[in-house]
């Protein structure tokens, strides 16, 4: 009887904390609880940050055995180990991340919720959306300087795209061992866009520039909105084939909405599909944040580089808008604040541009103008992801 009780106590999760490295699990559980607080108490990207936090909590509970890193060691799915039995719940759910399924499904939902009208009405927005992607490649160079391998640096750089599913898609392909810290950094900083961007925007612009009033955008026909996703899909797929999964799914979702003949499907991908996949994606990604991989100097570097990525992307968007104004006539000037929206965090970045603009000029309405580079940033980050996968995949 005593031996039975002893064996029971040794098999409890509490006993696991006393094993070698058990203290690291306690730290990870504390971090998971902190992320829960940020998601619930501070409302920092709660729809995905909360599932990520729960995934992190579950994977770091000793002896829970719901996720096995060795099943995906070396960046490959070891089907023989999974088929041999013993696979946990999150091992199965994680296949959707590893095989690139969840990010693409989320992009269908994002496409169905996106209005490309402001971008079609003002094609110059494409330049601003592209300018913000400079942050991705600048951060890549910085990560290389810090000692990361090219594939790891590419995964860190994509944080600058301010697009969580894209960051997860690229990282799962190029550096799956960094998926946990990169996902946490990406979604945490996306939530902090209203904090990170305004100081940079104000530093790089004058009061006069922030007060620039832009004329109303021209109306966009239904025909234009239908042709746009088809043309973009063909163009991007031919230019950067590796970006086709993300861009194709984004445009498919948009076409479901704009066609007007698939309302039921459009509503499904915006709601039920989006919600289900978000839960699976978040909890799977969070489970990769084990103590062994998360508690390292590399994680600290990634957190720092994430801030750099957002800052550089914001600055580049604003500076390119200022540069464009040098060649535009009076009355056609761009308010440089909308350039910051090119970081892709839809629609939060556009709302930040609107707020900062109205602080200077209460009669200024920049939201729809900022939505142009905002949605252009979504396309730009997907193309950048394709380029990085083509180079380092």
C-alpha positions as CSV (number, residue, x, y, z in Angstrom):
1,X,0.0,0.0,0.0
2,X,2.8,2.4,0.9
3,X,4.5,1.6,-2.4
4,X,1.3,2.3,-4.3
5,X,0.9,5.6,-2.7
6,X,4.5,6.5,-3.3
7,X,4.2,5.5,-7.0
8,X,1.0,7.6,-7.3
9,X,2.8,10.7,-5.8
10,X,5.7,10.3,-8.1
11,X,3.4,10.2,-11.1
12,X,1.6,13.4,-10.2
13,X,2.5,16.6,-12.1
14,X,3.6,18.2,-8.8
15,X,6.5,15.7,-8.6
16,X,7.6,16.8,-12.1
17,X,8.4,20.2,-10.8
18,X,11.1,18.6,-8.6
19,X,12.8,16.9,-11.6
20,X,15.8,18.5,-13.3
21,X,14.6,21.5,-15.2
22,X,11.2,21.5,-13.5
23,X,11.6,25.1,-12.3
24,X,11.6,26.1,-16.0
25,X,8.1,24.7,-16.3
26,X,7.0,26.8,-13.4
27,X,8.3,29.9,-15.1
28,X,6.5,29.0,-18.3
29,X,3.2,28.5,-16.4
30,X,3.7,32.0,-14.9
31,X,4.3,33.4,-18.4
32,X,1.2,31.7,-19.7
33,X,-0.8,33.2,-16.8
34,X,0.6,36.6,-17.7
35,X,-0.5,36.2,-21.3
36,X,-4.0,35.2,-20.0
37,X,-4.1,38.5,-18.0
38,X,-3.0,40.5,-21.0
39,X,-5.6,38.9,-23.2
40,X,-8.5,39.1,-20.7
41,X,-7.6,42.1,-18.5
42,X,-5.9,44.3,-21.1
43,X,-7.7,42.9,-24.2
44,X,-4.4,42.5,-26.1
45,X,-5.4,40.5,-29.2
46,X,-7.6,38.2,-27.0
47,X,-9.0,36.1,-29.8
48,X,-5.6,34.5,-30.4
49,X,-3.5,35.4,-27.5
50,X,-5.8,33.6,-25.0
51,X,-5.7,30.3,-26.9
52,X,-1.9,30.7,-27.3
53,X,-1.6,31.2,-23.5
54,X,-3.7,28.1,-22.8
55,X,-1.6,26.0,-25.2
56,X,1.5,27.2,-23.5
57,X,0.0,26.4,-20.1
58,X,-1.0,22.8,-21.1
59,X,2.3,21.9,-22.8
60,X,4.3,23.0,-19.7
61,X,2.3,20.9,-17.2
62,X,4.6,18.0,-16.3
63,X,3.5,14.6,-17.6
64,X,0.5,16.0,-19.4
65,X,1.9,14.5,-22.7
66,X,-0.4,16.4,-25.0
67,X,2.4,17.7,-27.2
68,X,5.6,15.9,-28.1
69,X,8.4,18.0,-29.7
70,X,10.2,14.9,-30.9
71,X,7.3,14.1,-33.3
72,X,8.3,17.2,-35.3
73,X,12.0,17.2,-34.7
74,X,14.3,18.6,-37.4
75,X,11.4,20.5,-39.0
76,X,9.7,17.3,-40.3
77,X,6.6,15.4,-39.3
78,X,7.6,12.0,-38.1
79,X,4.5,10.0,-39.1
80,X,6.0,6.8,-37.9
81,X,6.0,8.1,-34.3
82,X,2.5,9.6,-34.6
83,X,1.2,6.3,-36.1
84,X,2.8,4.2,-33.4
85,X,0.4,5.7,-30.8
86,X,0.8,7.9,-27.9
87,X,0.1,11.1,-29.8
88,X,-1.5,13.8,-27.7
89,X,-4.4,16.1,-28.6
90,X,-2.2,19.0,-29.6
91,X,0.1,16.7,-31.6
92,X,-2.8,16.1,-33.9
93,X,-4.0,19.8,-34.0
94,X,-0.4,20.9,-34.6
95,X,-0.4,19.1,-38.0
96,X,-2.7,21.9,-39.2
97,X,0.1,24.4,-38.4
98,X,2.9,22.3,-39.7
99,X,1.2,21.5,-43.0
100,X,0.3,25.2,-43.5
101,X,-3.4,24.6,-43.3
102,X,-4.6,26.9,-40.5
103,X,-3.0,30.2,-41.7
104,X,-4.4,29.7,-45.2
105,X,-7.9,29.1,-43.8
106,X,-7.7,32.2,-41.7
107,X,-6.7,34.2,-44.8
108,X,-9.9,33.1,-46.4
109,X,-11.8,34.6,-43.5
110,X,-9.6,37.7,-43.5
111,X,-10.3,38.1,-47.3
112,X,-14.1,37.9,-46.7
113,X,-13.9,40.6,-44.1
114,X,-11.6,42.9,-46.2
115,X,-12.8,45.8,-48.4
116,X,-10.2,46.5,-51.1
117,X,-12.2,49.5,-52.3
118,X,-9.9,52.1,-50.8
119,X,-6.9,50.4,-52.4
120,X,-8.6,50.2,-55.8
121,X,-9.7,53.9,-55.5
122,X,-6.2,55.0,-54.7
123,X,-3.6,52.7,-56.3
124,X,-0.7,54.8,-54.8
125,X,-1.5,53.0,-51.6
126,X,0.3,50.0,-52.9
127,X,3.5,51.9,-52.7
128,X,2.9,52.7,-49.0
129,X,2.0,49.1,-48.3
130,X,5.2,47.9,-50.0
131,X,7.3,50.5,-48.2
132,X,6.2,49.1,-44.8
133,X,7.6,45.7,-45.8
134,X,11.1,47.2,-45.7
135,X,10.8,46.5,-42.0
136,X,10.8,42.8,-42.7
137,X,14.0,42.8,-44.6
138,X,15.8,45.3,-42.3
139,X,14.9,43.1,-39.3
140,X,16.2,40.1,-41.3
141,X,19.6,41.8,-41.6
142,X,19.6,42.7,-37.9
143,X,18.8,39.1,-36.9
144,X,21.6,37.8,-39.1
145,X,23.9,40.3,-37.3
146,X,22.8,38.9,-34.0
147,X,23.9,35.4,-35.0
148,X,20.6,33.8,-36.2
149,X,20.7,31.5,-39.2
150,X,19.2,32.8,-42.5
151,X,16.0,30.8,-42.2
152,X,15.6,31.9,-38.5
153,X,16.3,35.5,-39.4
154,X,13.6,35.4,-42.1
155,X,11.1,34.0,-39.6
156,X,11.9,36.8,-37.2
157,X,11.8,39.5,-39.9
158,X,8.3,38.6,-40.9
159,X,7.1,39.9,-37.5
160,X,7.5,43.3,-39.1
161,X,4.6,42.5,-41.4
162,X,2.3,42.8,-38.4
163,X,0.3,39.8,-39.7
164,X,0.1,36.9,-37.2
165,X,-1.1,34.1,-39.6
166,X,1.7,35.1,-42.1
167,X,4.3,35.0,-39.3
168,X,3.1,31.6,-38.3
169,X,3.0,30.3,-41.8
170,X,6.6,31.4,-42.6
171,X,8.0,30.2,-39.2
172,X,6.3,26.8,-39.5
173,X,8.0,26.4,-42.9
174,X,11.4,27.8,-42.1
175,X,12.1,27.7,-38.3
176,X,9.4,25.6,-36.5
177,X,11.6,25.6,-33.3
178,X,11.0,29.3,-33.0
179,X,7.3,29.2,-33.6
180,X,6.3,29.8,-29.9
181,X,8.3,33.0,-29.2
182,X,7.7,34.4,-32.7
183,X,3.9,33.9,-32.4
184,X,3.8,35.5,-28.9
185,X,6.0,38.4,-30.1
186,X,3.9,38.9,-33.3
187,X,0.5,39.0,-31.6
188,X,1.7,40.9,-28.5
189,X,3.1,43.7,-30.7
190,X,0.1,43.7,-33.0
191,X,-1.9,44.5,-29.9
192,X,0.5,47.3,-29.0
193,X,0.3,49.0,-32.4
194,X,-1.6,52.0,-30.7
195,X,1.3,52.3,-28.3
196,X,4.3,51.7,-30.6
197,X,3.2,53.7,-33.7
198,X,2.1,57.2,-32.5
199,X,5.5,58.3,-31.1
200,X,7.3,57.3,-34.3
201,X,4.6,58.9,-36.5
202,X,4.9,62.2,-34.6
203,X,8.7,62.2,-34.5
204,X,8.9,61.8,-38.3
205,X,6.2,64.4,-39.3
206,X,5.5,68.0,-38.7
207,X,2.2,69.5,-37.4
208,X,1.5,70.8,-40.9
209,X,2.0,67.4,-42.4
210,X,-0.2,65.7,-39.9
211,X,-2.9,68.2,-40.6
212,X,-3.0,67.6,-44.4
213,X,-6.6,67.0,-45.5
214,X,-7.2,64.5,-48.2
215,X,-10.1,64.6,-50.7
216,X,-12.7,61.9,-50.7
217,X,-12.0,58.7,-52.5
218,X,-13.7,58.0,-55.8
219,X,-16.5,55.4,-55.9
220,X,-15.4,51.9,-56.8
221,X,-17.7,49.7,-59.0
222,X,-18.8,46.2,-58.1
223,X,-17.1,45.0,-61.4
224,X,-13.8,46.4,-60.2
225,X,-14.1,44.7,-56.9
226,X,-14.8,41.4,-58.5
227,X,-11.9,41.6,-61.0
228,X,-9.4,42.8,-58.4
229,X,-9.0,39.5,-56.4
230,X,-8.8,37.5,-59.6
231,X,-6.1,39.7,-61.2
232,X,-4.1,40.0,-58.0
233,X,-4.1,36.2,-57.6
234,X,-2.9,35.6,-61.1
235,X,-0.2,38.3,-61.0
236,X,1.2,37.3,-57.6
237,X,1.1,33.6,-58.3
238,X,3.1,34.1,-61.5
239,X,5.5,36.5,-59.9
240,X,6.1,34.7,-56.6
241,X,4.6,31.2,-56.7
242,X,5.4,30.4,-53.1
243,X,3.1,33.3,-52.0
244,X,0.1,31.7,-53.9
245,X,-1.3,29.8,-50.9
246,X,-1.7,32.9,-48.7
247,X,-2.6,35.4,-51.4
248,X,-4.9,32.9,-53.2
249,X,-6.8,32.2,-50.1
250,X,-7.0,35.9,-49.2
251,X,-8.4,36.8,-52.6
252,X,-10.8,33.8,-52.6
253,X,-12.3,34.9,-49.4
254,X,-12.7,38.4,-50.8
255,X,-14.3,37.2,-54.0
256,X,-16.8,35.2,-52.0
257,X,-17.9,38.5,-50.4
258,X,-17.7,40.8,-53.4
259,X,-19.4,38.4,-55.9
260,X,-22.7,38.7,-54.1
261,X,-23.7,35.2,-55.0
262,X,-22.0,33.3,-52.1
263,X,-23.4,35.2,-49.1
264,X,-23.8,32.0,-47.1
265,X,-20.2,30.9,-47.7
266,X,-18.9,34.4,-47.1
267,X,-20.7,34.5,-43.7
268,X,-19.4,31.0,-42.8
269,X,-15.7,31.8,-43.5
270,X,-16.0,35.1,-41.6
271,X,-17.6,33.5,-38.5
272,X,-17.7,29.8,-37.9
273,X,-14.6,28.8,-39.9
274,X,-12.6,31.7,-38.7
275,X,-13.5,31.0,-35.1
276,X,-12.8,27.3,-35.2
277,X,-9.5,27.7,-36.9
278,X,-8.4,30.5,-34.6
279,X,-8.9,28.2,-31.6
280,X,-7.0,25.3,-33.2
281,X,-4.2,27.6,-34.4
282,X,-3.7,29.4,-31.1
283,X,-3.6,26.4,-28.9
284,X,-1.3,24.5,-31.2
285,X,1.2,27.4,-31.6
286,X,1.1,28.0,-27.8
287,X,2.0,24.4,-27.2
288,X,5.3,24.8,-29.1
289,X,6.4,27.2,-26.4
290,X,8.0,24.6,-24.2
291,X,10.4,25.5,-21.4
292,X,13.3,24.1,-23.4
293,X,12.8,26.2,-26.5
294,X,11.2,29.4,-25.0
295,X,13.5,30.1,-22.1
296,X,16.6,31.1,-24.0
297,X,18.6,34.1,-25.1
298,X,17.2,33.7,-28.5
299,X,13.7,34.4,-27.2
300,X,14.9,37.7,-25.7
301,X,16.5,38.6,-29.0
302,X,13.3,37.8,-30.8
303,X,11.2,40.0,-28.5
304,X,13.7,42.9,-29.1
305,X,13.8,42.4,-32.8
306,X,10.0,42.3,-32.9
307,X,9.9,45.9,-31.6
308,X,12.5,46.9,-34.2
309,X,10.5,45.3,-37.0
310,X,7.4,47.2,-36.1
311,X,9.3,50.5,-35.6
312,X,11.2,50.2,-38.9
313,X,8.0,49.2,-40.9
314,X,6.1,52.2,-39.4
315,X,8.9,54.6,-40.1
316,X,9.4,53.4,-43.7
317,X,5.7,53.8,-44.5
318,X,5.7,57.4,-43.1
319,X,9.0,58.4,-44.8
320,X,7.9,57.0,-48.2
321,X,4.7,59.0,-48.0
322,X,6.7,62.2,-47.3
323,X,8.9,61.3,-50.3
324,X,5.9,60.9,-52.6
325,X,4.7,64.3,-51.5
326,X,7.7,65.9,-53.1
327,X,6.4,64.9,-56.5
328,X,2.7,65.5,-55.9
329,X,1.0,68.9,-56.7
330,X,-0.8,70.9,-54.0
331,X,-4.2,69.6,-53.3
332,X,-3.0,66.0,-54.1
333,X,-0.6,65.7,-51.2
334,X,-0.8,62.6,-49.0
335,X,-1.0,62.8,-45.3
336,X,2.1,60.9,-44.2
337,X,0.3,59.4,-41.3
338,X,-1.5,56.9,-43.5
339,X,1.9,55.5,-44.5
340,X,2.2,53.9,-41.1
341,X,-1.0,51.8,-41.8
342,X,1.1,49.8,-44.3
343,X,2.2,47.5,-41.5
344,X,-0.9,45.4,-42.2
345,X,-2.5,45.1,-38.7
346,X,-6.0,45.5,-40.1
347,X,-7.9,47.7,-39.2
348,X,-6.0,48.8,-36.0
349,X,-3.2,50.5,-37.8
350,X,-5.7,52.5,-40.0
351,X,-7.5,53.6,-36.8
352,X,-4.2,54.8,-35.3
353,X,-3.6,57.0,-38.4
354,X,-7.1,58.4,-38.0
355,X,-6.7,59.2,-34.4
356,X,-3.3,60.8,-34.7
357,X,-4.6,62.9,-37.6
358,X,-7.6,64.0,-35.8
359,X,-5.6,65.0,-32.8
360,X,-4.0,67.7,-35.0
361,X,-7.0,68.5,-37.2
362,X,-10.4,67.5,-35.7
363,X,-12.0,67.9,-39.2
364,X,-9.6,65.4,-40.8
365,X,-10.9,62.0,-41.6
366,X,-8.1,59.6,-42.7
367,X,-9.6,56.2,-41.9
368,X,-10.7,55.2,-45.4
369,X,-7.5,56.7,-46.9
370,X,-5.4,54.7,-44.4
371,X,-7.3,51.5,-45.2
372,X,-5.7,51.6,-48.7
373,X,-2.1,51.0,-47.5
374,X,-3.5,48.9,-44.6
375,X,-5.0,46.2,-47.0
376,X,-2.0,46.7,-49.3
377,X,0.1,45.7,-46.4
378,X,-1.7,42.4,-46.0
379,X,-0.9,41.6,-49.7
380,X,2.6,42.9,-49.3
381,X,3.3,40.8,-46.2
382,X,2.0,37.7,-48.0
383,X,4.3,38.4,-51.0
384,X,7.2,39.0,-48.7
385,X,6.5,35.7,-47.0
386,X,6.5,34.0,-50.4
387,X,9.9,35.6,-51.2
388,X,11.4,34.5,-47.9
389,X,10.1,30.9,-48.3
390,X,11.4,30.8,-51.9
391,X,14.9,32.0,-50.7
392,X,15.3,29.9,-47.6
393,X,12.7,27.1,-47.7
